[in-house]
């Protein structure tokens, strides 16, 4: 396998300005330009973006012990997505993974996908409606928005309760 390429950025900050401006867009552009494995740099911190399902499986499941996450990269990720399994490390990550494992089997996954599709579809409709009502263009805070959607999805998947938008915003601290 050839080494993963790096996405060019500025001399000092690398891709940090792009990350702040449009995080999701940065990851999409990076994988479209460079493929399923691409290095990004945020100042002195390098991050390997993996967009290949088997590569993701190796890092998160089958060979997780070979891919330790350092505190710096987890802190950077936590800044954008909050606390949780994607930003946890070590024993905290293992405990969260074990707790979530029963929810990722067979028919449960299909049911969960439907919940996720519905909630994301409704959120996208809400964001589009908000944008149309606004007299001037405004940015969508994707970190805030995904926390709210994620809370709503998790409420349904784990507790069978669909929180209202106001409840989700309140409990995620995003009201």
NUFIKE-250115 format. One record per residue (C-alpha): residue number from 0; x, y, z. Coordinates in steps of 0.02 Angstrom, whole numbers. Last residue first. Layout:
<k: NUM&x: X&y: Y&z: Z>
...
END
This chain:
<k: 174&x: -1513&y: 1311&z: 1167>
<k: 173&x: -1353&y: 1213&z: 1130>
<k: 172&x: -1317&y: 1144&z: 1303>
<k: 171&x: -1346&y: 968&z: 1240>
<k: 170&x: -1493&y: 945&z: 1359>
<k: 169&x: -1576&y: 1109&z: 1311>
<k: 168&x: -1555&y: 1090&z: 1123>
<k: 167&x: -1624&y: 913&z: 1129>
<k: 166&x: -1769&y: 967&z: 1239>
<k: 165&x: -1812&y: 1114&z: 1125>
<k: 164&x: -1804&y: 1001&z: 970>
<k: 163&x: -1922&y: 880&z: 1055>
<k: 162&x: -1853&y: 719&z: 1127>
<k: 161&x: -1903&y: 555&z: 1047>
<k: 160&x: -1905&y: 421&z: 1182>
<k: 159&x: -1870&y: 236&z: 1152>
<k: 158&x: -1728&y: 246&z: 1278>
<k: 157&x: -1571&y: 190&z: 1185>
<k: 156&x: -1619&y: 213&z: 1003>
<k: 155&x: -1743&y: 355&z: 1025>
<k: 154&x: -1640&y: 461&z: 1142>
<k: 153&x: -1485&y: 421&z: 1041>
<k: 152&x: -1564&y: 491&z: 883>
<k: 151&x: -1621&y: 652&z: 968>
<k: 150&x: -1452&y: 676&z: 1052>
<k: 149&x: -1365&y: 649&z: 886>
<k: 148&x: -1475&y: 777&z: 799>
<k: 147&x: -1437&y: 906&z: 934>
<k: 146&x: -1251&y: 868&z: 936>
<k: 145&x: -1251&y: 874&z: 746>
<k: 144&x: -1321&y: 1050&z: 745>
<k: 143&x: -1200&y: 1119&z: 872>
<k: 142&x: -1048&y: 1048&z: 782>
<k: 141&x: -1121&y: 1101&z: 614>
<k: 140&x: -1141&y: 1283&z: 663>
<k: 139&x: -1237&y: 1333&z: 507>
<k: 138&x: -1170&y: 1492&z: 430>
<k: 137&x: -1279&y: 1639&z: 384>
<k: 136&x: -1337&y: 1715&z: 222>
<k: 135&x: -1445&y: 1871&z: 245>
<k: 134&x: -1635&y: 1890&z: 250>
<k: 133&x: -1658&y: 1725&z: 340>
<k: 132&x: -1820&y: 1633&z: 305>
<k: 131&x: -1741&y: 1527&z: 168>
<k: 130&x: -1594&y: 1478&z: 280>
<k: 129&x: -1710&y: 1427&z: 422>
<k: 128&x: -1811&y: 1321&z: 300>
<k: 127&x: -1653&y: 1237&z: 236>
<k: 126&x: -1595&y: 1201&z: 414>
<k: 125&x: -1767&y: 1130&z: 461>
<k: 124&x: -1771&y: 1020&z: 305>
<k: 123&x: -1595&y: 959&z: 345>
<k: 122&x: -1648&y: 922&z: 524>
<k: 121&x: -1800&y: 825&z: 464>
<k: 120&x: -1693&y: 722&z: 346>
<k: 119&x: -1565&y: 692&z: 483>
<k: 118&x: -1699&y: 633&z: 602>
<k: 117&x: -1783&y: 520&z: 473>
<k: 116&x: -1620&y: 446&z: 409>
<k: 115&x: -1556&y: 415&z: 586>
<k: 114&x: -1717&y: 330&z: 641>
<k: 113&x: -1717&y: 224&z: 483>
<k: 112&x: -1535&y: 178&z: 511>
<k: 111&x: -1578&y: 126&z: 689>
<k: 110&x: -1710&y: 5&z: 626>
<k: 109&x: -1585&y: -70&z: 504>
<k: 108&x: -1451&y: -83&z: 640>
<k: 107&x: -1572&y: -168&z: 757>
<k: 106&x: -1608&y: -298&z: 622>
<k: 105&x: -1430&y: -363&z: 625>
<k: 104&x: -1319&y: -306&z: 770>
<k: 103&x: -1253&y: -136&z: 821>
<k: 102&x: -1355&y: -93&z: 977>
<k: 101&x: -1277&y: -234&z: 1079>
<k: 100&x: -1103&y: -154&z: 1053>
<k: 99&x: -1144&y: 14&z: 1133>
<k: 98&x: -1095&y: -28&z: 1312>
<k: 97&x: -940&y: -121&z: 1253>
<k: 96&x: -886&y: 28&z: 1146>
<k: 95&x: -913&y: 149&z: 1290>
<k: 94&x: -809&y: 42&z: 1407>
<k: 93&x: -669&y: 23&z: 1279>
<k: 92&x: -666&y: 211&z: 1245>
<k: 91&x: -651&y: 254&z: 1431>
<k: 90&x: -515&y: 121&z: 1448>
<k: 89&x: -406&y: 204&z: 1318>
<k: 88&x: -471&y: 358&z: 1227>
<k: 87&x: -635&y: 448&z: 1200>
<k: 86&x: -663&y: 568&z: 1053>
<k: 85&x: -769&y: 456&z: 941>
<k: 84&x: -850&y: 369&z: 1090>
<k: 83&x: -916&y: 528&z: 1165>
<k: 82&x: -874&y: 703&z: 1220>
<k: 81&x: -909&y: 845&z: 1099>
<k: 80&x: -905&y: 841&z: 909>
<k: 79&x: -797&y: 991&z: 860>
<k: 78&x: -692&y: 1027&z: 1015>
<k: 77&x: -692&y: 840&z: 1056>
<k: 76&x: -598&y: 806&z: 893>
<k: 75&x: -459&y: 927&z: 942>
<k: 74&x: -453&y: 854&z: 1118>
<k: 73&x: -443&y: 678&z: 1046>
<k: 72&x: -301&y: 732&z: 932>
<k: 71&x: -205&y: 808&z: 1077>
<k: 70&x: -237&y: 666&z: 1201>
<k: 69&x: -163&y: 535&z: 1086>
<k: 68&x: -269&y: 406&z: 1000>
<k: 67&x: -193&y: 233&z: 1000>
<k: 66&x: -202&y: 139&z: 835>
<k: 65&x: -129&y: -35&z: 860>
<k: 64&x: -252&y: -76&z: 999>
<k: 63&x: -395&y: -40&z: 879>
<k: 62&x: -344&y: -182&z: 762>
<k: 61&x: -513&y: -266&z: 726>
<k: 60&x: -626&y: -128&z: 787>
<k: 59&x: -601&y: 59&z: 767>
<k: 58&x: -441&y: 68&z: 665>
<k: 57&x: -465&y: -92&z: 565>
<k: 56&x: -650&y: -55&z: 536>
<k: 55&x: -608&y: 120&z: 474>
<k: 54&x: -482&y: 47&z: 352>
<k: 53&x: -609&y: -81&z: 292>
<k: 52&x: -739&y: 56&z: 264>
<k: 51&x: -616&y: 170&z: 170>
<k: 50&x: -633&y: 356&z: 214>
<k: 49&x: -485&y: 369&z: 331>
<k: 48&x: -424&y: 543&z: 376>
<k: 47&x: -250&y: 541&z: 453>
<k: 46&x: -223&y: 685&z: 571>
<k: 45&x: -63&y: 786&z: 595>
<k: 44&x: -46&y: 911&z: 737>
<k: 43&x: 90&y: 1046&z: 729>
<k: 42&x: -28&y: 1177&z: 655>
<k: 41&x: -180&y: 1080&z: 598>
<k: 40&x: -116&y: 958&z: 467>
<k: 39&x: -217&y: 840&z: 359>
<k: 38&x: -157&y: 671&z: 297>
<k: 37&x: -261&y: 576&z: 169>
<k: 36&x: -326&y: 397&z: 152>
<k: 35&x: -481&y: 363&z: 47>
<k: 34&x: -422&y: 465&z: -101>
<k: 33&x: -320&y: 624&z: -122>
<k: 32&x: -433&y: 751&z: -205>
<k: 31&x: -603&y: 678&z: -164>
<k: 30&x: -545&y: 625&z: 9>
<k: 29&x: -480&y: 798&z: 51>
<k: 28&x: -628&y: 890&z: -24>
<k: 27&x: -752&y: 789&z: 80>
<k: 26&x: -650&y: 810&z: 239>
<k: 25&x: -632&y: 997&z: 212>
<k: 24&x: -817&y: 1016&z: 170>
<k: 23&x: -864&y: 933&z: 334>
<k: 22&x: -755&y: 1053&z: 432>
<k: 21&x: -804&y: 1212&z: 339>
<k: 20&x: -723&y: 1376&z: 396>
<k: 19&x: -635&y: 1313&z: 551>
<k: 18&x: -565&y: 1159&z: 463>
<k: 17&x: -514&y: 1262&z: 311>
<k: 16&x: -418&y: 1381&z: 425>
<k: 15&x: -334&y: 1232&z: 510>
<k: 14&x: -273&y: 1149&z: 349>
<k: 13&x: -86&y: 1185&z: 375>
<k: 12&x: -69&y: 1315&z: 511>
<k: 11&x: 109&y: 1375&z: 484>
<k: 10&x: 147&y: 1346&z: 300>
<k: 9&x: -32&y: 1351&z: 236>
<k: 8&x: -115&y: 1194&z: 171>
<k: 7&x: -84&y: 1053&z: 49>
<k: 6&x: -180&y: 890&z: 77>
<k: 5&x: -55&y: 756&z: 122>
<k: 4&x: -38&y: 592&z: 28>
<k: 3&x: -60&y: 421&z: 109>
<k: 2&x: 90&y: 306&z: 87>
<k: 1&x: 68&y: 170&z: -46>
<k: 0&x: 0&y: 0&z: 0>
END
